[in-house]
Amino acid sequence: MWYNTLMDHDQIQTVLHKVLGDDLKNDVSLRDYTTMRVGGASDFFYEAKVIDNLILALRACFEHDIPYIVLGSGSNVIFSDAGFPGLVVHNMTSNVSFIPEKSQVIVDSGTIYARLITEAASRGFGGIEYWFGLPGTIGGAVHNNAETWGHDMGEVVKQVTMMLPPADGKPERIEQVGIEWMQYRYRGSRLFGFWLCLCAYGLYARFR
Ligand SMILES: Cc1cc2nc3c(=O)[nH]c(=O)nc-3n(C[C@H](O)[C@H](O)[C@H](O)COP(=O)(O)OP(=O)(O)OC[C@H]3O[C@@H](n4cnc5c(N)ncnc54)[C@H](O)[C@@H]3O)c2cc1C
């Protein structure tokens, strides 16, 4: 397999295993992680269940120039039959914190959208029902500016916590950005054009 890095497969295995331990998997069939059920295998595969692990995995990829992709529910991704030559980080983060006095919720990007809506409704919050049938995670919806019934993410997302890749000789950084930063357009955002895929891993939504 060809890599856009000076390391070969075994060296990448060593680097990633050191950071991710035995949760690092090899040759995982990607068809099992996408809605379309097609595609080959990922050389390396990791399920991040908490934000810190998401950060660790991406930091290792940044530091060693290892190709990676952050995968949510896989409802908007098709992998090649050749598979993915790098690390697929399956985002399983799922922490949801409601702040009733501010009518806000802080939610990990791996949270399934339908679960958020259901939990919000059970607490009497409204305003995000439009997206009920949307398959996928918060991270995928924020990345794509998911839209339905004429409503998009820009209407409810106030802030996003981003992990920005290294740039201009500076290491990666974690920043909270306002919704303007995302440059939302119809089913698209600034994240599409960035030189390395970003990792949005949390957001604030105010329910109206
Ligand atoms: C039956 C069906 C109906 C759909 N209906 C709609 C609809 O009505 N409106 C609509 O807008 N879309 C729709 N979609 C498309 C899709 O469901 C949405 O775009 C959804 O938000 C994708 O979320 P996901 O978690 O599945 O993302 P994935 O498919 O896993 O990923 C999509 C992209 O987002 C990136 N990404 C995922 N998580 C993150 C993250 N945390 N940080 C940075 N990048 C990330 C991935 O790298 C990838 O490039 C539909 C899809 C299906 C299959």
The ligand as a Gaussian input file, in Angstrom:
#p B3LYP/6-31G(d) Opt

LIG

0 1
 C      -31.250000       7.930000       3.492000
 C      -30.442000       9.189000       3.634000
 C      -31.092000      10.395000       3.785000
 C      -30.357000      11.592000       3.922000
 N      -31.034000      12.773000       4.037000
 C      -30.326000      13.925000       4.149000
 C      -31.011000      15.185000       4.297000
 O      -32.233000      15.253000       4.321000
 N      -30.263000      16.310000       4.405000
 C      -28.892000      16.268000       4.388000
 O      -28.259000      17.321000       4.538000
 N      -28.224000      15.088000       4.258000
 C      -28.888000      13.926000       4.140000
 N      -28.219000      12.738000       4.003000
 C      -26.747000      12.732000       4.002000
 C      -26.139000      12.438000       5.396000
 O      -27.001000      11.658000       6.171000
 C      -25.832000      13.696000       6.192000
 O      -24.949000      14.503000       5.440000
 C      -25.233000      13.381000       7.562000
 O      -25.142000      14.596000       8.266000
 C      -23.852000      12.729000       7.498000
 O      -23.473000      12.349000       8.825000
 P      -22.544000      11.063000       9.074000
 O      -22.260000      10.993000      10.529000
 O      -23.148000       9.840000       8.480000
 O      -21.230000      11.478000       8.278000
 P      -20.244000      10.534000       7.479000
 O      -20.937000       9.987000       6.275000
 O      -19.606000       9.557000       8.397000
 O      -19.148000      11.611000       7.022000
 C      -19.488000      12.596000       6.050000
 C      -18.323000      13.579000       5.930000
 O      -18.217000      14.317000       7.144000
 C      -16.908000      14.184000       7.688000
 N      -17.022000      14.146000       9.130000
 C      -17.757000      13.284000       9.878000
 N      -17.618000      13.560000      11.179000
 C      -16.767000      14.612000      11.261000
 C      -16.214000      15.347000      12.345000
 N      -16.504000      15.062000      13.621000
 N      -15.368000      16.358000      12.062000
 C      -15.060000      16.671000      10.771000
 N      -15.546000      16.015000       9.705000
 C      -16.393000      14.987000       9.953000
 C      -16.369000      12.875000       7.134000
 O      -14.947000      12.862000       7.138000
 C      -16.967000      12.887000       5.732000
 O      -16.176000      13.692000       4.880000
 C      -28.929000      11.544000       3.879000
 C      -28.264000      10.309000       3.763000
 C      -29.007000       9.135000       3.634000
 C      -28.278000       7.814000       3.507000

